[in-house]
């Protein structure tokens, strides 16, 4: 059970994860919209996974903190 015993990410680590997720989403969108390489259901499933990660790691709060 990883979640209960993992260390909390500090601000710099969250920035790294945020940047990595941005690159992942950009690639996913390119493969879906421009290249038409993945199906809609797979695209939506992957985007939901990204949303879950953002919520779990409170990355939305990081954006608020960065752009005050």
PDB file of N, CA, C and O in Angstrom, chain B, residues numbered from 101:
ATOM      1  N   UNK B 101       0.841  -1.173   0.000  1.00  0.00           N
ATOM      2  CA  UNK B 101       0.000   0.000   0.000  1.00  0.00           C
ATOM      3  C   UNK B 101       0.885   1.234   0.000  1.00  0.00           C
ATOM      4  O   UNK B 101       1.347   1.678   1.051  1.00  0.00           O
ATOM      5  N   UNK B 102       1.111   1.770  -1.154  1.00  0.00           N
ATOM      6  CA  UNK B 102       2.059   2.858  -1.325  1.00  0.00           C
ATOM      7  C   UNK B 102       1.571   4.160  -0.703  1.00  0.00           C
ATOM      8  O   UNK B 102       2.348   4.834  -0.027  1.00  0.00           O
ATOM      9  N   UNK B 103       0.320   4.533  -0.906  1.00  0.00           N
ATOM     10  CA  UNK B 103      -0.192   5.836  -0.499  1.00  0.00           C
ATOM     11  C   UNK B 103      -0.032   6.157   0.966  1.00  0.00           C
ATOM     12  O   UNK B 103       0.287   7.295   1.311  1.00  0.00           O
ATOM     13  N   UNK B 104      -0.242   5.204   1.829  1.00  0.00           N
ATOM     14  CA  UNK B 104      -0.209   5.478   3.255  1.00  0.00           C
ATOM     15  C   UNK B 104       1.196   5.715   3.786  1.00  0.00           C
ATOM     16  O   UNK B 104       1.370   6.404   4.791  1.00  0.00           O
ATOM     17  N   UNK B 105       2.183   5.162   3.133  1.00  0.00           N
ATOM     18  CA  UNK B 105       3.538   5.224   3.673  1.00  0.00           C
ATOM     19  C   UNK B 105       4.511   6.007   2.799  1.00  0.00           C
ATOM     20  O   UNK B 105       5.705   6.039   3.097  1.00  0.00           O
ATOM     21  N   UNK B 106       4.032   6.639   1.726  1.00  0.00           N
ATOM     22  CA  UNK B 106       4.949   7.405   0.887  1.00  0.00           C
ATOM     23  C   UNK B 106       5.210   8.773   1.492  1.00  0.00           C
ATOM     24  O   UNK B 106       4.385   9.337   2.210  1.00  0.00           O
ATOM     25  N   UNK B 107       6.377   9.273   1.175  1.00  0.00           N
ATOM     26  CA  UNK B 107       6.726  10.623   1.619  1.00  0.00           C
ATOM     27  C   UNK B 107       5.919  11.628   0.809  1.00  0.00           C
ATOM     28  O   UNK B 107       5.607  11.386  -0.357  1.00  0.00           O
ATOM     29  N   UNK B 108       5.590  12.730   1.414  1.00  0.00           N
ATOM     30  CA  UNK B 108       4.888  13.810   0.719  1.00  0.00           C
ATOM     31  C   UNK B 108       5.912  14.533  -0.154  1.00  0.00           C
ATOM     32  O   UNK B 108       7.049  14.753   0.262  1.00  0.00           O
ATOM     33  N   UNK B 109       5.514  14.885  -1.322  1.00  0.00           N
ATOM     34  CA  UNK B 109       6.418  15.595  -2.223  1.00  0.00           C
ATOM     35  C   UNK B 109       6.569  17.044  -1.782  1.00  0.00           C
ATOM     36  O   UNK B 109       5.601  17.689  -1.378  1.00  0.00           O
ATOM     37  N   UNK B 110       7.792  17.543  -1.867  1.00  0.00           N
ATOM     38  CA  UNK B 110       7.983  18.963  -1.573  1.00  0.00           C
ATOM     39  C   UNK B 110       7.647  19.779  -2.824  1.00  0.00           C
ATOM     40  O   UNK B 110       7.323  19.216  -3.870  1.00  0.00           O
ATOM     41  N   UNK B 111       7.724  21.086  -2.711  1.00  0.00           N
ATOM     42  CA  UNK B 111       7.310  21.986  -3.787  1.00  0.00           C
ATOM     43  C   UNK B 111       8.099  21.728  -5.076  1.00  0.00           C
ATOM     44  O   UNK B 111       7.506  21.660  -6.152  1.00  0.00           O
ATOM     45  N   UNK B 112       9.403  21.585  -4.984  1.00  0.00           N
ATOM     46  CA  UNK B 112      10.221  21.356  -6.175  1.00  0.00           C
ATOM     47  C   UNK B 112       9.889  20.025  -6.841  1.00  0.00           C
ATOM     48  O   UNK B 112       9.860  19.936  -8.068  1.00  0.00           O
ATOM     49  N   UNK B 113       9.641  19.001  -6.050  1.00  0.00           N
ATOM     50  CA  UNK B 113       9.266  17.699  -6.602  1.00  0.00           C
ATOM     51  C   UNK B 113       7.908  17.785  -7.298  1.00  0.00           C
ATOM     52  O   UNK B 113       7.702  17.171  -8.345  1.00  0.00           O
ATOM     53  N   UNK B 114       6.989  18.545  -6.717  1.00  0.00           N
ATOM     54  CA  UNK B 114       5.676  18.732  -7.352  1.00  0.00           C
ATOM     55  C   UNK B 114       5.817  19.465  -8.680  1.00  0.00           C
ATOM     56  O   UNK B 114       5.092  19.169  -9.631  1.00  0.00           O
ATOM     57  N   UNK B 115       6.740  20.417  -8.755  1.00  0.00           N
ATOM     58  CA  UNK B 115       6.970  21.121 -10.017  1.00  0.00           C
ATOM     59  C   UNK B 115       7.480  20.171 -11.103  1.00  0.00           C
ATOM     60  O   UNK B 115       7.104  20.288 -12.270  1.00  0.00           O
ATOM     61  N   UNK B 116       8.329  19.242 -10.709  1.00  0.00           N
ATOM     62  CA  UNK B 116       8.833  18.240 -11.654  1.00  0.00           C
ATOM     63  C   UNK B 116       7.687  17.364 -12.154  1.00  0.00           C
ATOM     64  O   UNK B 116       7.572  17.109 -13.352  1.00  0.00           O
ATOM     65  N   UNK B 117       6.847  16.909 -11.237  1.00  0.00           N
ATOM     66  CA  UNK B 117       5.700  16.081 -11.614  1.00  0.00           C
ATOM     67  C   UNK B 117       4.747  16.873 -12.510  1.00  0.00           C
ATOM     68  O   UNK B 117       4.230  16.343 -13.493  1.00  0.00           O
ATOM     69  N   UNK B 118       4.519  18.134 -12.169  1.00  0.00           N
ATOM     70  CA  UNK B 118       3.637  18.989 -12.967  1.00  0.00           C
ATOM     71  C   UNK B 118       4.165  19.108 -14.391  1.00  0.00           C
ATOM     72  O   UNK B 118       3.408  18.968 -15.352  1.00  0.00           O
ATOM     73  N   UNK B 119       5.463  19.366 -14.527  1.00  0.00           N
ATOM     74  CA  UNK B 119       6.068  19.492 -15.852  1.00  0.00           C
ATOM     75  C   UNK B 119       5.982  18.181 -16.633  1.00  0.00           C
ATOM     76  O   UNK B 119       5.709  18.187 -17.833  1.00  0.00           O
ATOM     77  N   UNK B 120       6.211  17.079 -15.964  1.00  0.00           N
ATOM     78  CA  UNK B 120       6.129  15.775 -16.615  1.00  0.00           C
ATOM     79  C   UNK B 120       4.703  15.482 -17.074  1.00  0.00           C
ATOM     80  O   UNK B 120       4.498  14.964 -18.172  1.00  0.00           O
ATOM     81  N   UNK B 121       3.725  15.810 -16.246  1.00  0.00           N
ATOM     82  CA  UNK B 121       2.327  15.608 -16.625  1.00  0.00           C
ATOM     83  C   UNK B 121       1.947  16.497 -17.808  1.00  0.00           C
ATOM     84  O   UNK B 121       1.201  16.080 -18.694  1.00  0.00           O
ATOM     85  N   UNK B 122       2.465  17.720 -17.815  1.00  0.00           N
ATOM     86  CA  UNK B 122       2.196  18.619 -18.936  1.00  0.00           C
ATOM     87  C   UNK B 122       2.706  18.018 -20.247  1.00  0.00           C
ATOM     88  O   UNK B 122       2.004  18.033 -21.258  1.00  0.00           O
ATOM     89  N   UNK B 123       3.928  17.491 -20.221  1.00  0.00           N
ATOM     90  CA  UNK B 123       4.493  16.872 -21.422  1.00  0.00           C
ATOM     91  C   UNK B 123       3.695  15.635 -21.828  1.00  0.00           C
ATOM     92  O   UNK B 123       3.464  15.400 -23.014  1.00  0.00           O
ATOM     93  N   UNK B 124       3.279  14.852 -20.843  1.00  0.00           N
ATOM     94  CA  UNK B 124       2.480  13.649 -21.116  1.00  0.00           C
ATOM     95  C   UNK B 124       1.149  14.018 -21.762  1.00  0.00           C
ATOM     96  O   UNK B 124       0.748  13.412 -22.756  1.00  0.00           O
ATOM     97  N   UNK B 125       0.465  15.011 -21.199  1.00  0.00           N
ATOM     98  CA  UNK B 125      -0.828  15.442 -21.739  1.00  0.00           C
ATOM     99  C   UNK B 125      -0.646  16.024 -23.139  1.00  0.00           C
ATOM    100  O   UNK B 125      -1.465  15.768 -24.022  1.00  0.00           O
ATOM    101  N   UNK B 126       0.394  16.786 -23.352  1.00  0.00           N
ATOM    102  CA  UNK B 126       0.661  17.350 -24.682  1.00  0.00           C
ATOM    103  C   UNK B 126       0.841  16.242 -25.716  1.00  0.00           C
ATOM    104  O   UNK B 126       0.295  16.313 -26.817  1.00  0.00           O
ATOM    105  N   UNK B 127       1.605  15.229 -25.353  1.00  0.00           N
ATOM    106  CA  UNK B 127       1.819  14.098 -26.259  1.00  0.00           C
ATOM    107  C   UNK B 127       0.518  13.334 -26.497  1.00  0.00           C
ATOM    108  O   UNK B 127       0.213  12.948 -27.625  1.00  0.00           O
ATOM    109  N   UNK B 128      -0.236  13.121 -25.436  1.00  0.00           N
ATOM    110  CA  UNK B 128      -1.507  12.413 -25.540  1.00  0.00           C
ATOM    111  C   UNK B 128      -2.470  13.169 -26.454  1.00  0.00           C
ATOM    112  O   UNK B 128      -3.135  12.556 -27.290  1.00  0.00           O
ATOM    113  N   UNK B 129      -2.552  14.475 -26.308  1.00  0.00           N
ATOM    114  CA  UNK B 129      -3.437  15.278 -27.145  1.00  0.00           C
ATOM    115  C   UNK B 129      -2.991  15.257 -28.607  1.00  0.00           C
ATOM    116  O   UNK B 129      -3.821  15.198 -29.513  1.00  0.00           O
ATOM    117  N   UNK B 130      -1.693  15.305 -28.829  1.00  0.00           N
ATOM    118  CA  UNK B 130      -1.183  15.232 -30.201  1.00  0.00           C
ATOM    119  C   UNK B 130      -1.553  13.898 -30.844  1.00  0.00           C
ATOM    120  O   UNK B 130      -2.001  13.853 -31.990  1.00  0.00           O
ATOM    121  N   UNK B 131      -1.363  12.816 -30.096  1.00  0.00           N
ATOM    122  CA  UNK B 131      -1.681  11.496 -30.643  1.00  0.00           C
ATOM    123  C   UNK B 131      -3.171  11.326 -30.882  1.00  0.00           C
ATOM    124  O   UNK B 131      -3.574  10.585 -31.778  1.00  0.00           O
ATOM    125  N   UNK B 132      -3.998  12.008 -30.085  1.00  0.00           N
ATOM    126  CA  UNK B 132      -5.450  11.893 -30.245  1.00  0.00           C
ATOM    127  C   UNK B 132      -5.979  12.843 -31.327  1.00  0.00           C
ATOM    128  O   UNK B 132      -6.654  12.409 -32.260  1.00  0.00           O
ATOM    129  N   UNK B 133      -5.672  14.136 -31.200  1.00  0.00           N
ATOM    130  CA  UNK B 133      -6.248  15.130 -32.099  1.00  0.00           C
ATOM    131  C   UNK B 133      -5.540  15.203 -33.459  1.00  0.00           C
ATOM    132  O   UNK B 133      -6.196  15.146 -34.500  1.00  0.00           O
ATOM    133  N   UNK B 134      -4.249  15.324 -33.456  1.00  0.00           N
ATOM    134  CA  UNK B 134      -3.523  15.534 -34.713  1.00  0.00           C
ATOM    135  C   UNK B 134      -3.261  14.234 -35.467  1.00  0.00           C
ATOM    136  O   UNK B 134      -3.530  14.132 -36.664  1.00  0.00           O
ATOM    137  N   UNK B 135      -2.734  13.245 -34.752  1.00  0.00           N
ATOM    138  CA  UNK B 135      -2.319  12.009 -35.413  1.00  0.00           C
ATOM    139  C   UNK B 135      -3.427  10.969 -35.516  1.00  0.00           C
ATOM    140  O   UNK B 135      -3.342  10.041 -36.320  1.00  0.00           O
ATOM    141  N   UNK B 136      -4.458  11.124 -34.706  1.00  0.00           N
ATOM    142  CA  UNK B 136      -5.593  10.179 -34.678  1.00  0.00           C
ATOM    143  C   UNK B 136      -5.127   8.737 -34.459  1.00  0.00           C
ATOM    144  O   UNK B 136      -5.598   7.809 -35.116  1.00  0.00           O
ATOM    145  N   UNK B 137      -4.184   8.573 -33.513  1.00  0.00           N
ATOM    146  CA  UNK B 137      -3.606   7.255 -33.247  1.00  0.00           C
ATOM    147  C   UNK B 137      -4.284   6.513 -32.100  1.00  0.00           C
ATOM    148  O   UNK B 137      -4.127   5.299 -31.970  1.00  0.00           O
ATOM    149  N   UNK B 138      -5.034   7.228 -31.271  1.00  0.00           N
ATOM    150  CA  UNK B 138      -5.699   6.560 -30.151  1.00  0.00           C
ATOM    151  C   UNK B 138      -7.199   6.836 -30.203  1.00  0.00           C
ATOM    152  O   UNK B 138      -7.647   7.862 -30.715  1.00  0.00           O
ATOM    153  N   UNK B 139      -7.948   5.902 -29.664  1.00  0.00           N
ATOM    154  CA  UNK B 139      -9.407   6.004 -29.662  1.00  0.00           C
ATOM    155  C   UNK B 139      -9.880   6.923 -28.550  1.00  0.00           C
ATOM    156  O   UNK B 139      -9.169   7.157 -27.572  1.00  0.00           O
ATOM    157  N   UNK B 140     -11.086   7.439 -28.712  1.00  0.00           N
ATOM    158  CA  UNK B 140     -11.660   8.387 -27.754  1.00  0.00           C
ATOM    159  C   UNK B 140     -11.732   7.815 -26.353  1.00  0.00           C
ATOM    160  O   UNK B 140     -11.374   8.498 -25.394  1.00  0.00           O
ATOM    161  N   UNK B 141     -12.189   6.576 -26.210  1.00  0.00           N
ATOM    162  CA  UNK B 141     -12.335   5.996 -24.869  1.00  0.00           C
ATOM    163  C   UNK B 141     -10.982   5.871 -24.161  1.00  0.00           C
ATOM    164  O   UNK B 141     -10.898   6.082 -22.952  1.00  0.00           O
ATOM    165  N   UNK B 142      -9.948   5.536 -24.888  1.00  0.00           N
ATOM    166  CA  UNK B 142      -8.608   5.437 -24.296  1.00  0.00           C
ATOM    167  C   UNK B 142      -8.102   6.824 -23.915  1.00  0.00           C
ATOM    168  O   UNK B 142      -7.538   7.011 -22.837  1.00  0.00           O
ATOM    169  N   UNK B 143      -8.305   7.791 -24.801  1.00  0.00           N
ATOM    170  CA  UNK B 143      -7.900   9.172 -24.515  1.00  0.00           C
ATOM    171  C   UNK B 143      -8.571   9.682 -23.243  1.00  0.00           C
ATOM    172  O   UNK B 143      -7.908  10.231 -22.363  1.00  0.00           O
ATOM    173  N   UNK B 144      -9.873   9.500 -23.150  1.00  0.00           N
ATOM    174  CA  UNK B 144     -10.612   9.977 -21.976  1.00  0.00           C
ATOM    175  C   UNK B 144     -10.183   9.253 -20.704  1.00  0.00           C
ATOM    176  O   UNK B 144     -10.117   9.860 -19.635  1.00  0.00           O
ATOM    177  N   UNK B 145      -9.894   7.974 -20.814  1.00  0.00           N
ATOM    178  CA  UNK B 145      -9.418   7.199 -19.661  1.00  0.00           C
ATOM    179  C   UNK B 145      -8.074   7.745 -19.163  1.00  0.00           C
ATOM    180  O   UNK B 145      -7.872   7.912 -17.960  1.00  0.00           O
ATOM    181  N   UNK B 146      -7.170   8.018 -20.086  1.00  0.00           N
ATOM    182  CA  UNK B 146      -5.851   8.547 -19.718  1.00  0.00           C
ATOM    183  C   UNK B 146      -5.967   9.949 -19.117  1.00  0.00           C
ATOM    184  O   UNK B 146      -5.262  10.273 -18.161  1.00  0.00           O
ATOM    185  N   UNK B 147      -6.849  10.776 -19.670  1.00  0.00           N
ATOM    186  CA  UNK B 147      -7.039  12.119 -19.130  1.00  0.00           C
ATOM    187  C   UNK B 147      -7.636  12.053 -17.719  1.00  0.00           C
ATOM    188  O   UNK B 147      -7.294  12.871 -16.865  1.00  0.00           O
ATOM    189  N   UNK B 148      -8.514  11.097 -17.473  1.00  0.00           N
ATOM    190  CA  UNK B 148      -9.078  10.909 -16.133  1.00  0.00           C
ATOM    191  C   UNK B 148      -7.981  10.481 -15.159  1.00  0.00           C
ATOM    192  O   UNK B 148      -7.970  10.920 -14.009  1.00  0.00           O
ATOM    193  N   UNK B 149      -7.066   9.633 -15.606  1.00  0.00           N
ATOM    194  CA  UNK B 149      -5.942   9.225 -14.764  1.00  0.00           C
ATOM    195  C   UNK B 149      -5.085  10.430 -14.384  1.00  0.00           C
ATOM    196  O   UNK B 149      -4.654  10.555 -13.238  1.00  0.00           O
ATOM    197  N   UNK B 150      -4.843  11.311 -15.346  1.00  0.00           N
ATOM    198  CA  UNK B 150      -4.074  12.526 -15.075  1.00  0.00           C
ATOM    199  C   UNK B 150      -4.811  13.392 -14.052  1.00  0.00           C
ATOM    200  O   UNK B 150      -4.203  13.911 -13.116  1.00  0.00           O
ATOM    201  N   UNK B 151      -6.115  13.544 -14.236  1.00  0.00           N
ATOM    202  CA  UNK B 151      -6.917  14.335 -13.297  1.00  0.00           C
ATOM    203  C   UNK B 151      -6.821  13.766 -11.883  1.00  0.00           C
ATOM    204  O   UNK B 151      -6.714  14.520 -10.916  1.00  0.00           O
ATOM    205  N   UNK B 152      -6.858  12.458 -11.762  1.00  0.00           N
ATOM    206  CA  UNK B 152      -6.757  11.800 -10.454  1.00  0.00           C
ATOM    207  C   UNK B 152      -5.398  12.087  -9.807  1.00  0.00           C
ATOM    208  O   UNK B 152      -5.322  12.365  -8.611  1.00  0.00           O
ATOM    209  N   UNK B 153      -4.347  12.018 -10.590  1.00  0.00           N
ATOM    210  CA  UNK B 153      -3.005  12.302 -10.068  1.00  0.00           C
ATOM    211  C   UNK B 153      -2.908  13.746  -9.592  1.00  0.00           C
ATOM    212  O   UNK B 153      -2.364  14.020  -8.522  1.00  0.00           O
ATOM    213  N   UNK B 154      -3.437  14.663 -10.392  1.00  0.00           N
ATOM    214  CA  UNK B 154      -3.413  16.088 -10.030  1.00  0.00           C
ATOM    215  C   UNK B 154      -4.151  16.315  -8.716  1.00  0.00           C
ATOM    216  O   UNK B 154      -3.684  17.069  -7.862  1.00  0.00           O
ATOM    217  N   UNK B 155      -5.299  15.665  -8.551  1.00  0.00           N
ATOM    218  CA  UNK B 155      -6.074  15.804  -7.313  1.00  0.00           C
ATOM    219  C   UNK B 155      -5.337  15.208  -6.117  1.00  0.00           C
ATOM    220  O   UNK B 155      -5.255  15.829  -5.057  1.00  0.00           O
ATOM    221  N   UNK B 156      -4.804  14.005  -6.293  1.00  0.00           N
ATOM    222  CA  UNK B 156      -4.115  13.325  -5.187  1.00  0.00           C
ATOM    223  C   UNK B 156      -2.897  14.102  -4.698  1.00  0.00           C
ATOM    224  O   UNK B 156      -2.619  14.141  -3.499  1.00  0.00           O
ATOM    225  N   UNK B 157      -2.182  14.713  -5.620  1.00  0.00           N
ATOM    226  CA  UNK B 157      -0.947  15.420  -5.267  1.00  0.00           C
ATOM    227  C   UNK B 157      -1.178  16.912  -5.018  1.00  0.00           C
ATOM    228  O   UNK B 157      -0.240  17.659  -4.742  1.00  0.00           O
ATOM    229  N   UNK B 158      -2.436  17.330  -5.118  1.00  0.00           N
ATOM    230  CA  UNK B 158      -2.800  18.739  -4.875  1.00  0.00           C
ATOM    231  C   UNK B 158      -2.014  19.678  -5.778  1.00  0.00           C
ATOM    232  O   UNK B 158      -1.545  20.727  -5.336  1.00  0.00           O
ATOM    233  N   UNK B 159      -1.872  19.299  -7.038  1.00  0.00           N
ATOM    234  CA  UNK B 159      -1.112  20.116  -7.970  1.00  0.00           C
ATOM    235  C   UNK B 159      -1.850  21.388  -8.365  1.00  0.00           C
ATOM    236  O   UNK B 159      -1.214  22.369  -8.751  1.00  0.00           O
ATOM    237  N   UNK B 160      -3.169  21.393  -8.278  1.00  0.00           N
ATOM    238  CA  UNK B 160      -3.929  22.610  -8.563  1.00  0.00           C
ATOM    239  C   UNK B 160      -3.542  23.704  -7.581  1.00  0.00           C
ATOM    240  O   UNK B 160      -3.437  24.872  -7.955  1.00  0.00           O
ATOM    241  N   UNK B 161      -3.331  23.330  -6.340  1.00  0.00           N
ATOM    242  CA  UNK B 161      -2.904  24.293  -5.324  1.00  0.00           C
ATOM    243  C   UNK B 161      -1.533  24.862  -5.665  1.00  0.00           C
ATOM    244  O   UNK B 161      -1.242  26.015  -5.347  1.00  0.00           O
ATOM    245  N   UNK B 162      -0.703  24.072  -6.302  1.00  0.00           N
ATOM    246  CA  UNK B 162       0.628  24.525  -6.715  1.00  0.00           C
ATOM    247  C   UNK B 162       0.509  25.654  -7.736  1.00  0.00           C
ATOM    248  O   UNK B 162       1.254  26.631  -7.662  1.00  0.00           O
ATOM    249  N   UNK B 163      -0.410  25.533  -8.679  1.00  0.00           N
ATOM    250  CA  UNK B 163      -0.621  26.587  -9.670  1.00  0.00           C
ATOM    251  C   UNK B 163      -1.050  27.882  -8.981  1.00  0.00           C
ATOM    252  O   UNK B 163      -0.562  28.961  -9.319  1.00  0.00           O
ATOM    253  N   UNK B 164      -1.953  27.776  -8.024  1.00  0.00           N
ATOM    254  CA  UNK B 164      -2.418  28.946  -7.293  1.00  0.00           C
ATOM    255  C   UNK B 164      -1.260  29.618  -6.573  1.00  0.00           C
ATOM    256  O   UNK B 164      -1.138  30.843  -6.577  1.00  0.00           O
ATOM    257  N   UNK B 165      -0.414  28.804  -5.956  1.00  0.00           N
ATOM    258  CA  UNK B 165       0.742  29.325  -5.221  1.00  0.00           C
ATOM    259  C   UNK B 165       1.739  30.009  -6.158  1.00  0.00           C
ATOM    260  O   UNK B 165       2.306  31.048  -5.820  1.00  0.00           O
ATOM    261  N   UNK B 166       1.946  29.419  -7.332  1.00  0.00           N
ATOM    262  CA  UNK B 166       2.930  29.953  -8.274  1.00  0.00           C
ATOM    263  C   UNK B 166       2.510  31.285  -8.883  1.00  0.00           C
ATOM    264  O   UNK B 166       3.349  32.142  -9.158  1.00  0.00           O
ATOM    265  N   UNK B 167       1.213  31.453  -9.090  1.00  0.00           N
ATOM    266  CA  UNK B 167       0.741  32.619  -9.844  1.00  0.00           C
ATOM    267  C   UNK B 167      -0.001  33.625  -8.980  1.00  0.00           C
ATOM    268  O   UNK B 167      -0.920  34.285  -9.463  1.00  0.00           O
ATOM    269  N   UNK B 168       0.378  33.757  -7.710  1.00  0.00           N
ATOM    270  CA  UNK B 168      -0.211  34.760  -6.826  1.00  0.00           C
ATOM    271  C   UNK B 168       0.293  36.117  -7.175  1.00  0.00           C
ATOM    272  O   UNK B 168      -0.089  37.100  -6.540  1.00  0.00           O
TER     273      UNK B 168
END
